[in-house]
Amino acid sequence: MTLDFETQLRAVSLRVTRPRLAVLGALRDHPHVDTDTVIALVRADHPTVSHQAVYDVLRALTDAGLVRRIEPAGATARYESRVGDNHHHVVCRSCGVIADVECAAGHAPCLTASDDHGFVVDEAEVVYWGTCPDCATESTSH
């Protein structure tokens, strides 16, 4: 998989570095994590990588389109490596867990605005809110 990450980085004219490879690997294995979690995951394998390096890598990867930053209302920013498909998210109101949801209907932008105000709409961002199965089970058992 490292080779694939190297190809992705080169395709967007980014140098291949250990911190960039480590962040991409962390996001592949742990989607929807916050910055602190990314730092912990990267530093577990590469203890000398600084916090600032991870912040810089996340910004560079997001700017290059290799990583998507999502910010559900009231939650800290999260990152994922699934990009370019206009998928959506479902967020648990209790524990904050996030899961991917395929496009609401049809092809991107998935939803048609009732009034686009002259914009050329190419993406719709939808966040579904609810209670995850674990939290629902926990609340019914009390």
C-alpha positions as YAML, in Angstrom:
chain: A
units: angstrom
residues:
- id: 1
  name: MET
  ca: [0.00, 0.00, 0.00]
- id: 2
  name: THR
  ca: [2.94, 2.33, 0.56]
- id: 3
  name: LEU
  ca: [3.63, 2.27, -3.17]
- id: 4
  name: ASP
  ca: [0.06, 3.42, -3.81]
- id: 5
  name: PHE
  ca: [0.51, 6.31, -1.35]
- id: 6
  name: GLU
  ca: [3.78, 7.24, -3.07]
- id: 7
  name: THR
  ca: [1.98, 7.32, -6.42]
- id: 8
  name: GLN
  ca: [-0.82, 9.47, -4.96]
- id: 9
  name: LEU
  ca: [1.66, 11.96, -3.51]
- id: 10
  name: ARG
  ca: [3.65, 12.23, -6.72]
- id: 11
  name: ALA
  ca: [0.45, 12.64, -8.76]
- id: 12
  name: VAL
  ca: [-0.29, 15.86, -6.87]
- id: 13
  name: SER
  ca: [3.35, 17.03, -6.94]
- id: 14
  name: LEU
  ca: [4.02, 16.37, -3.27]
- id: 15
  name: ARG
  ca: [7.30, 14.89, -2.10]
- id: 16
  name: VAL
  ca: [7.14, 11.43, -0.60]
- id: 17
  name: THR
  ca: [8.04, 11.73, 3.09]
- id: 18
  name: ARG
  ca: [7.69, 9.41, 6.05]
- id: 19
  name: PRO
  ca: [5.21, 11.71, 7.84]
- id: 20
  name: ARG
  ca: [3.00, 11.98, 4.74]
- id: 21
  name: LEU
  ca: [3.02, 8.21, 4.25]
- id: 22
  name: ALA
  ca: [2.26, 7.69, 7.94]
- id: 23
  name: VAL
  ca: [-0.68, 10.12, 7.92]
- id: 24
  name: LEU
  ca: [-2.16, 8.55, 4.79]
- id: 25
  name: GLY
  ca: [-1.81, 5.11, 6.37]
- id: 26
  name: ALA
  ca: [-3.44, 6.26, 9.61]
- id: 27
  name: LEU
  ca: [-6.39, 7.76, 7.74]
- id: 28
  name: ARG
  ca: [-6.78, 4.67, 5.57]
- id: 29
  name: ASP
  ca: [-6.97, 2.46, 8.67]
- id: 30
  name: HIS
  ca: [-8.92, 4.91, 10.87]
- id: 31
  name: PRO
  ca: [-11.33, 7.10, 8.91]
- id: 32
  name: HIS
  ca: [-13.07, 10.07, 10.55]
- id: 33
  name: VAL
  ca: [-10.43, 10.74, 13.21]
- id: 34
  name: ASP
  ca: [-9.51, 14.08, 14.71]
- id: 35
  name: THR
  ca: [-6.08, 15.67, 14.60]
- id: 36
  name: ASP
  ca: [-5.04, 14.44, 18.06]
- id: 37
  name: THR
  ca: [-5.85, 10.86, 17.06]
- id: 38
  name: VAL
  ca: [-3.88, 11.20, 13.82]
- id: 39
  name: ILE
  ca: [-0.91, 12.50, 15.82]
- id: 40
  name: ALA
  ca: [-1.14, 9.56, 18.26]
- id: 41
  name: LEU
  ca: [-1.42, 7.02, 15.43]
- id: 42
  name: VAL
  ca: [1.54, 8.48, 13.53]
- id: 43
  name: ARG
  ca: [3.70, 8.82, 16.64]
- id: 44
  name: ALA
  ca: [3.01, 5.21, 17.67]
- id: 45
  name: ASP
  ca: [5.13, 4.11, 14.70]
- id: 46
  name: HIS
  ca: [7.24, 7.25, 14.24]
- id: 47
  name: PRO
  ca: [7.84, 8.83, 17.68]
- id: 48
  name: THR
  ca: [10.10, 11.57, 16.34]
- id: 49
  name: VAL
  ca: [7.39, 13.10, 14.11]
- id: 50
  name: SER
  ca: [6.34, 16.39, 15.69]
- id: 51
  name: HIS
  ca: [2.80, 17.61, 16.25]
- id: 52
  name: GLN
  ca: [3.47, 20.49, 13.88]
- id: 53
  name: ALA
  ca: [4.63, 18.12, 11.16]
- id: 54
  name: VAL
  ca: [1.33, 16.22, 11.37]
- id: 55
  name: TYR
  ca: [-0.65, 19.49, 11.23]
- id: 56
  name: ASP
  ca: [1.38, 20.57, 8.19]
- id: 57
  name: VAL
  ca: [0.89, 17.20, 6.48]
- id: 58
  name: LEU
  ca: [-2.88, 17.25, 7.09]
- id: 59
  name: ARG
  ca: [-3.09, 20.74, 5.60]
- id: 60
  name: ALA
  ca: [-0.96, 19.81, 2.57]
- id: 61
  name: LEU
  ca: [-2.90, 16.60, 1.92]
- id: 62
  name: THR
  ca: [-6.23, 18.40, 2.29]
- id: 63
  name: ASP
  ca: [-5.12, 21.22, -0.03]
- id: 64
  name: ALA
  ca: [-3.94, 18.63, -2.58]
- id: 65
  name: GLY
  ca: [-7.28, 16.80, -2.44]
- id: 66
  name: LEU
  ca: [-5.87, 13.54, -1.05]
- id: 67
  name: VAL
  ca: [-7.64, 14.00, 2.28]
- id: 68
  name: ARG
  ca: [-11.03, 15.41, 3.15]
- id: 69
  name: ARG
  ca: [-11.64, 17.50, 6.26]
- id: 70
  name: ILE
  ca: [-15.15, 17.21, 7.64]
- id: 71
  name: GLU
  ca: [-16.60, 19.39, 10.38]
- id: 72
  name: PRO
  ca: [-19.98, 18.22, 11.68]
- id: 73
  name: ALA
  ca: [-21.73, 20.97, 13.65]
- id: 74
  name: GLY
  ca: [-20.50, 21.08, 17.23]
- id: 75
  name: ALA
  ca: [-17.75, 18.52, 16.62]
- id: 76
  name: THR
  ca: [-14.02, 18.84, 16.14]
- id: 77
  name: ALA
  ca: [-12.69, 18.59, 12.61]
- id: 78
  name: ARG
  ca: [-12.16, 15.05, 11.39]
- id: 79
  name: TYR
  ca: [-10.17, 13.70, 8.46]
- id: 80
  name: GLU
  ca: [-10.68, 10.89, 5.99]
- id: 81
  name: SER
  ca: [-8.88, 9.62, 2.92]
- id: 82
  name: ARG
  ca: [-12.08, 8.82, 0.99]
- id: 83
  name: VAL
  ca: [-12.30, 11.70, -1.46]
- id: 84
  name: GLY
  ca: [-13.80, 12.56, -4.81]
- id: 85
  name: ASP
  ca: [-17.07, 10.65, -4.57]
- id: 86
  name: ASN
  ca: [-19.40, 13.16, -2.84]
- id: 87
  name: HIS
  ca: [-20.42, 10.70, -0.12]
- id: 88
  name: HIS
  ca: [-22.12, 11.87, 3.05]
- id: 89
  name: HIS
  ca: [-21.92, 11.08, 6.78]
- id: 90
  name: VAL
  ca: [-24.08, 9.94, 9.66]
- id: 91
  name: VAL
  ca: [-23.07, 11.19, 13.12]
- id: 92
  name: CYS
  ca: [-24.12, 9.83, 16.52]
- id: 93
  name: ARG
  ca: [-25.43, 12.59, 18.78]
- id: 94
  name: SER
  ca: [-24.32, 10.64, 21.87]
- id: 95
  name: CYS
  ca: [-20.78, 9.40, 21.25]
- id: 96
  name: GLY
  ca: [-19.83, 11.31, 18.07]
- id: 97
  name: VAL
  ca: [-18.98, 8.25, 15.99]
- id: 98
  name: ILE
  ca: [-19.13, 8.98, 12.25]
- id: 99
  name: ALA
  ca: [-19.90, 6.58, 9.40]
- id: 100
  name: ASP
  ca: [-19.97, 7.02, 5.64]
- id: 101
  name: VAL
  ca: [-23.28, 7.14, 3.78]
- id: 102
  name: GLU
  ca: [-23.41, 6.73, 0.04]
- id: 103
  name: CYS
  ca: [-24.73, 9.58, -2.09]
- id: 104
  name: ALA
  ca: [-28.32, 10.51, -1.15]
- id: 105
  name: ALA
  ca: [-29.70, 9.88, -4.65]
- id: 106
  name: GLY
  ca: [-28.25, 9.72, -8.13]
- id: 107
  name: HIS
  ca: [-24.96, 11.20, -9.25]
- id: 108
  name: ALA
  ca: [-23.10, 14.16, -7.75]
- id: 109
  name: PRO
  ca: [-24.20, 16.61, -6.53]
- id: 110
  name: CYS
  ca: [-26.84, 14.09, -5.32]
- id: 111
  name: LEU
  ca: [-29.37, 16.74, -4.37]
- id: 112
  name: THR
  ca: [-30.86, 19.52, -6.42]
- id: 113
  name: ALA
  ca: [-31.13, 22.89, -4.70]
- id: 114
  name: SER
  ca: [-34.60, 24.44, -4.81]
- id: 115
  name: ASP
  ca: [-32.91, 27.75, -5.73]
- id: 116
  name: ASP
  ca: [-29.24, 27.65, -6.71]
- id: 117
  name: HIS
  ca: [-29.04, 31.48, -6.93]
- id: 118
  name: GLY
  ca: [-27.13, 31.13, -10.19]
- id: 119
  name: PHE
  ca: [-24.40, 28.92, -8.74]
- id: 120
  name: VAL
  ca: [-23.06, 25.98, -10.72]
- id: 121
  name: VAL
  ca: [-23.51, 23.37, -7.98]
- id: 122
  name: ASP
  ca: [-21.06, 20.45, -8.17]
- id: 123
  name: GLU
  ca: [-21.26, 18.98, -4.68]
- id: 124
  name: ALA
  ca: [-23.78, 18.55, -1.87]
- id: 125
  name: GLU
  ca: [-22.74, 17.99, 1.72]
- id: 126
  name: VAL
  ca: [-25.27, 16.14, 3.83]
- id: 127
  name: VAL
  ca: [-24.87, 15.14, 7.46]
- id: 128
  name: TYR
  ca: [-27.41, 12.78, 8.97]
- id: 129
  name: TRP
  ca: [-27.71, 12.94, 12.76]
- id: 130
  name: GLY
  ca: [-28.99, 10.21, 15.04]
- id: 131
  name: THR
  ca: [-28.00, 7.59, 17.57]
- id: 132
  name: CYS
  ca: [-25.58, 4.79, 16.68]
- id: 133
  name: PRO
  ca: [-26.53, 1.17, 17.43]
- id: 134
  name: ASP
  ca: [-24.22, 0.96, 20.48]
- id: 135
  name: CYS
  ca: [-25.64, 4.11, 22.09]
- id: 136
  name: ALA
  ca: [-29.22, 3.10, 21.22]
- id: 137
  name: THR
  ca: [-28.70, -0.29, 22.88]
- id: 138
  name: GLU
  ca: [-27.11, 1.37, 25.90]
- id: 139
  name: SER
  ca: [-30.01, 3.84, 26.33]
- id: 140
  name: THR
  ca: [-32.65, 1.07, 26.14]
- id: 141
  name: SER
  ca: [-30.82, -1.09, 28.66]
- id: 142
  name: HIS
  ca: [-31.06, 1.60, 31.38]
...
